[in-house]
């Protein structure tokens, strides 16, 4: 693979900073209220897809502990290996999220935190349409997206010795893409980070 391929930059970047990322962003404690809210929306014993699952903590671990069947997808082999070790009760697949396929109406919920922002803009709307199809009627989609439009790299991300690449549409565009995919946006929030932040969308398949 061409090393200038942005997806390869993302894969190699997360391979390099897997441990640092968890430490930097507080993997053990982040998303607590969000996950609590999500668990109230998923039927008991439901099936959840985590796109960009990282090392499996806290999302897959929390959802699996709550009794849900969890499938995690991540482009980083290191992240998937750690996820399998940390959350053995969930299923993890090493793959590009845009390349996987599932049957229609396979999931009660699909979550994607800080992963869509690493996918080329042209590939995000088709992925959102697939996500809508994978959800059961009434199913929930929760995702962080870009808040402001920006595409670029950071050469030594988190001091891990590898570059990282992002591609953000602005919040209004992300909302439009989610709705065009066939989902109903129920809530939109701003998630601050440093001098900027991200958009958090709660959507549902009608």
C-alpha atoms as an extended CHARMM CRD file, in Angstrom:
* protein
*
       206  EXT
         1         1  UNK       CA              0.0000000000        0.0000000000        0.0000000000  PROA      1               0.0000000000
         2         2  UNK       CA              1.1730000000        3.5020000000       -0.8160000000  PROA      2               0.0000000000
         3         3  UNK       CA              2.4010000000        5.0380000000        2.4440000000  PROA      3               0.0000000000
         4         4  UNK       CA              0.7870000000        8.3350000000        1.4410000000  PROA      4               0.0000000000
         5         5  UNK       CA             -2.6430000000        6.6980000000        1.4650000000  PROA      5               0.0000000000
         6         6  UNK       CA             -4.5060000000        8.5160000000        4.2600000000  PROA      6               0.0000000000
         7         7  UNK       CA             -6.0890000000        5.3140000000        5.5680000000  PROA      7               0.0000000000
         8         8  UNK       CA             -2.6450000000        3.7820000000        5.8820000000  PROA      8               0.0000000000
         9         9  UNK       CA             -1.5100000000        6.8330000000        7.8460000000  PROA      9               0.0000000000
        10        10  UNK       CA             -4.4540000000        6.2820000000       10.1940000000  PROA      10              0.0000000000
        11        11  UNK       CA             -3.7470000000        2.5640000000       10.5380000000  PROA      11              0.0000000000
        12        12  UNK       CA             -0.0470000000        3.0300000000       11.2260000000  PROA      12              0.0000000000
        13        13  UNK       CA             -0.7320000000        5.9940000000       13.5020000000  PROA      13              0.0000000000
        14        14  UNK       CA             -3.0480000000        4.0440000000       15.7860000000  PROA      14              0.0000000000
        15        15  UNK       CA             -0.7230000000        1.0450000000       15.7060000000  PROA      15              0.0000000000
        16        16  UNK       CA              1.9700000000        3.3720000000       17.0510000000  PROA      16              0.0000000000
        17        17  UNK       CA             -0.0480000000        5.2380000000       19.7110000000  PROA      17              0.0000000000
        18        18  UNK       CA             -2.5690000000        2.6760000000       20.9460000000  PROA      18              0.0000000000
        19        19  UNK       CA             -1.3670000000        2.8050000000       24.5620000000  PROA      19              0.0000000000
        20        20  UNK       CA             -0.6310000000        6.5300000000       24.5020000000  PROA      20              0.0000000000
        21        21  UNK       CA             -4.1000000000        7.2510000000       23.1170000000  PROA      21              0.0000000000
        22        22  UNK       CA             -5.8290000000        5.4560000000       25.9870000000  PROA      22              0.0000000000
        23        23  UNK       CA             -3.6920000000        7.3110000000       28.5010000000  PROA      23              0.0000000000
        24        24  UNK       CA             -4.1450000000       10.6940000000       26.8480000000  PROA      24              0.0000000000
        25        25  UNK       CA             -7.9280000000       10.4610000000       26.5690000000  PROA      25              0.0000000000
        26        26  UNK       CA             -8.7550000000        8.6440000000       29.7960000000  PROA      26              0.0000000000
        27        27  UNK       CA            -10.0610000000        5.3810000000       28.3690000000  PROA      27              0.0000000000
        28        28  UNK       CA            -11.1880000000        4.0800000000       31.7500000000  PROA      28              0.0000000000
        29        29  UNK       CA            -13.5120000000        6.9860000000       32.5160000000  PROA      29              0.0000000000
        30        30  UNK       CA            -14.5490000000        8.6790000000       29.2540000000  PROA      30              0.0000000000
        31        31  UNK       CA            -18.0720000000        8.4070000000       27.7950000000  PROA      31              0.0000000000
        32        32  UNK       CA            -19.6270000000        7.2960000000       31.1060000000  PROA      32              0.0000000000
        33        33  UNK       CA            -22.7930000000        9.3910000000       30.8900000000  PROA      33              0.0000000000
        34        34  UNK       CA            -23.0480000000        8.8480000000       27.1480000000  PROA      34              0.0000000000
        35        35  UNK       CA            -22.8450000000        5.0670000000       27.5080000000  PROA      35              0.0000000000
        36        36  UNK       CA            -25.3640000000        5.1240000000       30.3280000000  PROA      36              0.0000000000
        37        37  UNK       CA            -27.7870000000        7.0180000000       28.0950000000  PROA      37              0.0000000000
        38        38  UNK       CA            -27.1230000000        4.6410000000       25.2140000000  PROA      38              0.0000000000
        39        39  UNK       CA            -27.8190000000        1.5460000000       27.3110000000  PROA      39              0.0000000000
        40        40  UNK       CA            -31.2760000000        2.9170000000       28.0930000000  PROA      40              0.0000000000
        41        41  UNK       CA            -32.0530000000        3.0020000000       24.3670000000  PROA      41              0.0000000000
        42        42  UNK       CA            -30.9780000000       -0.5290000000       23.4210000000  PROA      42              0.0000000000
        43        43  UNK       CA            -33.2890000000       -3.4820000000       24.0660000000  PROA      43              0.0000000000
        44        44  UNK       CA            -32.0590000000       -6.1180000000       26.5020000000  PROA      44              0.0000000000
        45        45  UNK       CA            -29.7540000000       -8.5900000000       24.7790000000  PROA      45              0.0000000000
        46        46  UNK       CA            -29.4600000000       -6.3450000000       21.7320000000  PROA      46              0.0000000000
        47        47  UNK       CA            -26.6320000000       -6.3310000000       19.2040000000  PROA      47              0.0000000000
        48        48  UNK       CA            -24.3040000000       -3.3310000000       18.8670000000  PROA      48              0.0000000000
        49        49  UNK       CA            -21.6990000000       -2.4710000000       16.2250000000  PROA      49              0.0000000000
        50        50  UNK       CA            -18.7660000000       -0.2810000000       17.2930000000  PROA      50              0.0000000000
        51        51  UNK       CA            -17.1300000000        1.2390000000       14.2060000000  PROA      51              0.0000000000
        52        52  UNK       CA            -13.6280000000        2.3700000000       15.1130000000  PROA      52              0.0000000000
        53        53  UNK       CA            -13.6390000000        0.4150000000       18.3650000000  PROA      53              0.0000000000
        54        54  UNK       CA            -10.0260000000        1.1580000000       19.2940000000  PROA      54              0.0000000000
        55        55  UNK       CA             -8.7300000000       -0.9380000000       22.1770000000  PROA      55              0.0000000000
        56        56  UNK       CA            -12.2500000000       -1.9100000000       23.2600000000  PROA      56              0.0000000000
        57        57  UNK       CA            -12.2940000000        0.2610000000       26.3860000000  PROA      57              0.0000000000
        58        58  UNK       CA            -14.5910000000        1.6940000000       27.4750000000  PROA      58              0.0000000000
        59        59  UNK       CA            -17.2570000000        1.2700000000       24.7940000000  PROA      59              0.0000000000
        60        60  UNK       CA            -17.1770000000       -2.4380000000       23.9040000000  PROA      60              0.0000000000
        61        61  UNK       CA            -16.3310000000       -3.4220000000       27.4770000000  PROA      61              0.0000000000
        62        62  UNK       CA            -19.1860000000       -1.4060000000       28.9600000000  PROA      62              0.0000000000
        63        63  UNK       CA            -21.7430000000       -2.6170000000       26.4270000000  PROA      63              0.0000000000
        64        64  UNK       CA            -20.6570000000       -6.2570000000       26.6990000000  PROA      64              0.0000000000
        65        65  UNK       CA            -20.8400000000       -6.0510000000       30.4900000000  PROA      65              0.0000000000
        66        66  UNK       CA            -24.3960000000       -4.7310000000       30.1310000000  PROA      66              0.0000000000
        67        67  UNK       CA            -25.3610000000       -7.9280000000       28.3300000000  PROA      67              0.0000000000
        68        68  UNK       CA            -25.2490000000       -6.7830000000       24.7110000000  PROA      68              0.0000000000
        69        69  UNK       CA            -23.6450000000       -8.6690000000       21.8590000000  PROA      69              0.0000000000
        70        70  UNK       CA            -20.8800000000       -6.3790000000       20.6260000000  PROA      70              0.0000000000
        71        71  UNK       CA            -18.9690000000       -6.4330000000       17.3510000000  PROA      71              0.0000000000
        72        72  UNK       CA            -16.0520000000       -4.0080000000       17.0100000000  PROA      72              0.0000000000
        73        73  UNK       CA            -14.3070000000       -2.9360000000       13.8060000000  PROA      73              0.0000000000
        74        74  UNK       CA            -10.9780000000       -1.1250000000       13.6480000000  PROA      74              0.0000000000
        75        75  UNK       CA             -8.3860000000       -0.4670000000       10.9580000000  PROA      75              0.0000000000
        76        76  UNK       CA             -5.5020000000       -0.8230000000       13.4450000000  PROA      76              0.0000000000
        77        77  UNK       CA             -4.2030000000       -4.3260000000       14.0280000000  PROA      77              0.0000000000
        78        78  UNK       CA             -2.6830000000       -3.2780000000       17.3570000000  PROA      78              0.0000000000
        79        79  UNK       CA             -5.9610000000       -1.8160000000       18.5690000000  PROA      79              0.0000000000
        80        80  UNK       CA             -7.8520000000       -4.9840000000       17.5970000000  PROA      80              0.0000000000
        81        81  UNK       CA             -5.3040000000       -7.2230000000       19.3040000000  PROA      81              0.0000000000
        82        82  UNK       CA             -5.5910000000       -5.2050000000       22.5150000000  PROA      82              0.0000000000
        83        83  UNK       CA             -9.3860000000       -5.1510000000       22.2720000000  PROA      83              0.0000000000
        84        84  UNK       CA             -9.5170000000       -8.9510000000       22.0170000000  PROA      84              0.0000000000
        85        85  UNK       CA             -7.3290000000       -9.2140000000       25.0990000000  PROA      85              0.0000000000
        86        86  UNK       CA             -9.2650000000       -6.6530000000       27.1280000000  PROA      86              0.0000000000
        87        87  UNK       CA            -12.8200000000       -7.5680000000       26.1150000000  PROA      87              0.0000000000
        88        88  UNK       CA            -12.8470000000      -11.3000000000       25.3260000000  PROA      88              0.0000000000
        89        89  UNK       CA            -16.6420000000      -11.4500000000       25.5030000000  PROA      89              0.0000000000
        90        90  UNK       CA            -16.9750000000       -9.2310000000       22.3950000000  PROA      90              0.0000000000
        91        91  UNK       CA            -16.1020000000       -9.9710000000       18.7580000000  PROA      91              0.0000000000
        92        92  UNK       CA            -13.4990000000       -7.8300000000       17.0220000000  PROA      92              0.0000000000
        93        93  UNK       CA            -12.7170000000       -7.5880000000       13.3190000000  PROA      93              0.0000000000
        94        94  UNK       CA             -9.5740000000       -6.0070000000       11.8450000000  PROA      94              0.0000000000
        95        95  UNK       CA            -10.9290000000       -4.1440000000        8.8240000000  PROA      95              0.0000000000
        96        96  UNK       CA            -11.5460000000       -0.8270000000        7.1150000000  PROA      96              0.0000000000
        97        97  UNK       CA            -15.0150000000        0.2780000000        8.2620000000  PROA      97              0.0000000000
        98        98  UNK       CA            -15.9190000000        1.3010000000        4.7150000000  PROA      98              0.0000000000
        99        99  UNK       CA            -15.1490000000       -2.1880000000        3.3850000000  PROA      99              0.0000000000
       100       100  UNK       CA            -17.1560000000       -4.3710000000        5.7790000000  PROA      100             0.0000000000
       101       101  UNK       CA            -20.6560000000       -5.6090000000        5.0590000000  PROA      101             0.0000000000
       102       102  UNK       CA            -23.4780000000       -6.8920000000        7.2320000000  PROA      102             0.0000000000
       103       103  UNK       CA            -27.0060000000       -8.0140000000        6.5550000000  PROA      103             0.0000000000
       104       104  UNK       CA            -29.8920000000       -5.5780000000        6.5650000000  PROA      104             0.0000000000
       105       105  UNK       CA            -31.3300000000       -4.7960000000        9.9960000000  PROA      105             0.0000000000
       106       106  UNK       CA            -28.5040000000       -6.5910000000       11.8430000000  PROA      106             0.0000000000
       107       107  UNK       CA            -28.0190000000       -4.1610000000       14.7420000000  PROA      107             0.0000000000
       108       108  UNK       CA            -30.0520000000       -2.4930000000       17.4550000000  PROA      108             0.0000000000
       109       109  UNK       CA            -27.4210000000        0.2370000000       17.7450000000  PROA      109             0.0000000000
       110       110  UNK       CA            -24.3040000000        1.3990000000       15.9150000000  PROA      110             0.0000000000
       111       111  UNK       CA            -21.7600000000        3.6680000000       17.5690000000  PROA      111             0.0000000000
       112       112  UNK       CA            -18.7420000000        5.4000000000       16.0770000000  PROA      112             0.0000000000
       113       113  UNK       CA            -16.6570000000        7.6670000000       18.2880000000  PROA      113             0.0000000000
       114       114  UNK       CA            -13.8210000000        9.6980000000       16.7220000000  PROA      114             0.0000000000
       115       115  UNK       CA            -13.5780000000        7.3140000000       13.7430000000  PROA      115             0.0000000000
       116       116  UNK       CA            -15.5900000000        8.9210000000       10.9170000000  PROA      116             0.0000000000
       117       117  UNK       CA            -13.1820000000       11.8670000000       11.1570000000  PROA      117             0.0000000000
       118       118  UNK       CA            -10.4040000000        9.5700000000        9.8740000000  PROA      118             0.0000000000
       119       119  UNK       CA            -12.3220000000        8.5270000000        6.7290000000  PROA      119             0.0000000000
       120       120  UNK       CA            -12.0110000000       10.4570000000        3.4440000000  PROA      120             0.0000000000
       121       121  UNK       CA            -14.9580000000       12.8180000000        3.0040000000  PROA      121             0.0000000000
       122       122  UNK       CA            -16.1140000000       11.1680000000       -0.2210000000  PROA      122             0.0000000000
       123       123  UNK       CA            -16.4450000000        7.8350000000        1.5960000000  PROA      123             0.0000000000
       124       124  UNK       CA            -18.4200000000        9.1030000000        4.5840000000  PROA      124             0.0000000000
       125       125  UNK       CA            -21.9040000000        9.4860000000        2.9720000000  PROA      125             0.0000000000
       126       126  UNK       CA            -21.8210000000        5.9690000000        1.4210000000  PROA      126             0.0000000000
       127       127  UNK       CA            -20.7810000000        4.5370000000        4.7930000000  PROA      127             0.0000000000
       128       128  UNK       CA            -23.6320000000        6.3770000000        6.5360000000  PROA      128             0.0000000000
       129       129  UNK       CA            -26.0810000000        4.8840000000        4.0280000000  PROA      129             0.0000000000
       130       130  UNK       CA            -24.7270000000        1.4120000000        4.8240000000  PROA      130             0.0000000000
       131       131  UNK       CA            -25.0280000000        2.1390000000        8.5510000000  PROA      131             0.0000000000
       132       132  UNK       CA            -28.6770000000        3.1100000000        8.1070000000  PROA      132             0.0000000000
       133       133  UNK       CA            -29.3200000000       -0.1740000000        6.3070000000  PROA      133             0.0000000000
       134       134  UNK       CA            -27.5750000000       -2.2260000000        8.9880000000  PROA      134             0.0000000000
       135       135  UNK       CA            -29.8170000000       -0.7740000000       11.7060000000  PROA      135             0.0000000000
       136       136  UNK       CA            -33.0930000000       -2.3660000000       12.6630000000  PROA      136             0.0000000000
       137       137  UNK       CA            -36.1600000000       -0.0830000000       12.5370000000  PROA      137             0.0000000000
       138       138  UNK       CA            -35.9860000000        2.0620000000       15.6520000000  PROA      138             0.0000000000
       139       139  UNK       CA            -32.2640000000        1.3760000000       15.9500000000  PROA      139             0.0000000000
       140       140  UNK       CA            -29.9450000000        4.0330000000       17.3330000000  PROA      140             0.0000000000
       141       141  UNK       CA            -26.8590000000        5.5780000000       15.6980000000  PROA      141             0.0000000000
       142       142  UNK       CA            -24.5250000000        7.6230000000       17.8960000000  PROA      142             0.0000000000
       143       143  UNK       CA            -21.4140000000        9.1740000000       16.4040000000  PROA      143             0.0000000000
       144       144  UNK       CA            -18.8770000000       11.9390000000       16.7450000000  PROA      144             0.0000000000
       145       145  UNK       CA            -18.0680000000       13.8590000000       13.5840000000  PROA      145             0.0000000000
       146       146  UNK       CA            -16.2130000000       17.0000000000       12.6980000000  PROA      146             0.0000000000
       147       147  UNK       CA            -17.6830000000       20.2890000000       13.9020000000  PROA      147             0.0000000000
       148       148  UNK       CA            -15.6540000000       22.5420000000       11.6490000000  PROA      148             0.0000000000
       149       149  UNK       CA            -14.4540000000       21.6960000000        8.1480000000  PROA      149             0.0000000000
       150       150  UNK       CA            -10.7970000000       20.6290000000        8.0890000000  PROA      150             0.0000000000
       151       151  UNK       CA             -8.5490000000       18.0240000000        6.4940000000  PROA      151             0.0000000000
       152       152  UNK       CA             -4.9190000000       17.6280000000        7.4870000000  PROA      152             0.0000000000
       153       153  UNK       CA             -2.1840000000       15.7550000000        9.2920000000  PROA      153             0.0000000000
       154       154  UNK       CA             -0.1550000000       16.0170000000       12.4700000000  PROA      154             0.0000000000
       155       155  UNK       CA              3.3700000000       14.7220000000       12.0150000000  PROA      155             0.0000000000
       156       156  UNK       CA              4.1090000000       13.3130000000       15.4770000000  PROA      156             0.0000000000
       157       157  UNK       CA              0.7000000000       12.6800000000       16.9700000000  PROA      157             0.0000000000
       158       158  UNK       CA              0.6930000000       12.2840000000       20.7690000000  PROA      158             0.0000000000
       159       159  UNK       CA              4.4690000000       11.9870000000       20.5950000000  PROA      159             0.0000000000
       160       160  UNK       CA              4.1260000000        8.4710000000       19.2370000000  PROA      160             0.0000000000
       161       161  UNK       CA              6.5720000000        8.9150000000       16.3640000000  PROA      161             0.0000000000
       162       162  UNK       CA              3.9740000000        8.5290000000       13.6020000000  PROA      162             0.0000000000
       163       163  UNK       CA              1.7500000000       10.9680000000       11.6850000000  PROA      163             0.0000000000
       164       164  UNK       CA             -2.0470000000       11.0270000000       11.9020000000  PROA      164             0.0000000000
       165       165  UNK       CA             -4.6130000000       12.1700000000        9.3420000000  PROA      165             0.0000000000
       166       166  UNK       CA             -8.1170000000       13.5920000000        9.7250000000  PROA      166             0.0000000000
       167       167  UNK       CA            -10.8690000000       14.7170000000        7.3700000000  PROA      167             0.0000000000
       168       168  UNK       CA            -13.7760000000       16.7000000000        8.8550000000  PROA      168             0.0000000000
       169       169  UNK       CA            -16.8970000000       18.0850000000        7.2840000000  PROA      169             0.0000000000
       170       170  UNK       CA            -18.6640000000       20.7660000000        9.2910000000  PROA      170             0.0000000000
       171       171  UNK       CA            -21.5230000000       19.9030000000       11.6430000000  PROA      171             0.0000000000
       172       172  UNK       CA            -24.2700000000       21.0870000000        9.2800000000  PROA      172             0.0000000000
       173       173  UNK       CA            -22.9060000000       18.9190000000        6.4750000000  PROA      173             0.0000000000
       174       174  UNK       CA            -22.6450000000       15.9140000000        8.7720000000  PROA      174             0.0000000000
       175       175  UNK       CA            -26.2500000000       16.3930000000        9.8820000000  PROA      175             0.0000000000
       176       176  UNK       CA            -27.3250000000       16.5920000000        6.2360000000  PROA      176             0.0000000000
       177       177  UNK       CA            -25.4130000000       13.4040000000        5.3750000000  PROA      177             0.0000000000
       178       178  UNK       CA            -26.9460000000       11.5060000000        8.3110000000  PROA      178             0.0000000000
       179       179  UNK       CA            -30.4480000000       12.5910000000        7.3320000000  PROA      179             0.0000000000
       180       180  UNK       CA            -29.8660000000       11.8430000000        3.6320000000  PROA      180             0.0000000000
       181       181  UNK       CA            -28.7910000000        8.3360000000        4.6630000000  PROA      181             0.0000000000
       182       182  UNK       CA            -32.3240000000        7.7950000000        5.9770000000  PROA      182             0.0000000000
       183       183  UNK       CA            -31.8030000000        8.4610000000        9.6760000000  PROA      183             0.0000000000
       184       184  UNK       CA            -33.6320000000       10.9560000000       11.8880000000  PROA      184             0.0000000000
       185       185  UNK       CA            -31.3380000000       13.1830000000       13.9570000000  PROA      185             0.0000000000
       186       186  UNK       CA            -32.7830000000       13.4240000000       17.4570000000  PROA      186             0.0000000000
       187       187  UNK       CA            -30.0050000000       15.3260000000       19.1910000000  PROA      187             0.0000000000
       188       188  UNK       CA            -26.8320000000       17.2080000000       18.3150000000  PROA      188             0.0000000000
       189       189  UNK       CA            -24.2310000000       18.2720000000       20.8620000000  PROA      189             0.0000000000
       190       190  UNK       CA            -20.8640000000       19.9990000000       20.8250000000  PROA      190             0.0000000000
       191       191  UNK       CA            -17.9800000000       18.0590000000       22.3830000000  PROA      191             0.0000000000
       192       192  UNK       CA            -15.1320000000       20.4630000000       23.2200000000  PROA      192             0.0000000000
       193       193  UNK       CA            -11.5170000000       19.4440000000       22.7450000000  PROA      193             0.0000000000
       194       194  UNK       CA             -8.6090000000       21.8420000000       23.1120000000  PROA      194             0.0000000000
       195       195  UNK       CA             -9.2780000000       24.9880000000       21.0860000000  PROA      195             0.0000000000
       196       196  UNK       CA            -12.0130000000       23.2910000000       19.0670000000  PROA      196             0.0000000000
       197       197  UNK       CA            -14.2090000000       20.2470000000       19.2830000000  PROA      197             0.0000000000
       198       198  UNK       CA            -16.4720000000       17.7820000000       17.5380000000  PROA      198             0.0000000000
       199       199  UNK       CA            -20.1690000000       17.2520000000       16.9180000000  PROA      199             0.0000000000
       200       200  UNK       CA            -21.9900000000       14.3750000000       18.6240000000  PROA      200             0.0000000000
       201       201  UNK       CA            -25.1130000000       13.1320000000       16.8720000000  PROA      201             0.0000000000
       202       202  UNK       CA            -27.8680000000       10.8940000000       18.2190000000  PROA      202             0.0000000000
       203       203  UNK       CA            -29.9570000000        9.5310000000       15.3560000000  PROA      203             0.0000000000
       204       204  UNK       CA            -32.5140000000        6.8050000000       14.8450000000  PROA      204             0.0000000000
       205       205  UNK       CA            -33.6880000000        4.6820000000       11.9460000000  PROA      205             0.0000000000
       206       206  UNK       CA            -37.4370000000        5.2840000000       11.4960000000  PROA      206             0.0000000000
